[in-house]
């Protein structure tokens, strides 16, 4: 599985992926050092539906943040 996040406004965001049991599975953070982009590649440990949350660093919920995201399971 691949999870991608691009923080267009360069403010800092996290992508957090939860497994089917709603436990945190993997996460990434946009920073200046990664050009405000995150690509996570991982192999699922169990079948089922994952939940993905995108969270702004300032806790505002990112309502005025611009971002792009994509998920691919293969």
N, C-alpha and C positions, 0 to 999 in steps of 0.2 A: 504494500500500500504506500502511496505517496500523498503527502499533505504539503501544500504550498501556501505561503502567505506573503504578500507584498504590502508594506505600509507606505502608501502614497504620500502622506503628510509628514513622514519621518518623525513621528512622536513617540514611538515605542509601543509595541503590542505583543501579545502572546497568543499562540495557538495551542490549545490544550485538547488532547484526544482522550476520551474515556472508553474503556472496553465495555462489552455487553453487561458486565456486572456493575457498571458505573464507577469503576476504579480508574484513577488517572493512569494512563498507559504510556503516553509520550507527550512531550511538549517542546516548544521552541519559542525563541524570543527575537524580535527584530531590534537590531542595534546598528549604530553607525559602522561598526566593524564588519557587519555582514550586509552592508548597503541596504539595511532595512528590509531584508528578504530572508525567508526561512524555507528550507526544503527538508522535510523529514521523510525518510524512507525506512520502513519497518515491515516485519513479517508478523501477521496476526498470530496470537497465541491461542485463540479460540474462535469458533464461528459465531456470528451474530451481528447485531447492529451496533456500531460505534457512535458516540456523540462527540461533536466537535464544538468547542467554544472559542470565540475570538474575543480577547479581553484587552482593553486599553490600559496602559501603565498608570494613568492618572485616576482610574476608577470611575470615569465619567460614563463608561459604557460605550464610548467611542461614537456617540450619535452623530458627531460632525467630523468623524475621521473618514478618510478615503482609504479603502483597501481593496485588494484583489485576492481571491483565494480559489483553490482548486483541490480536488481530492480524486485520486484514481486508485481503484482496486484492480489488480490483475493477477 
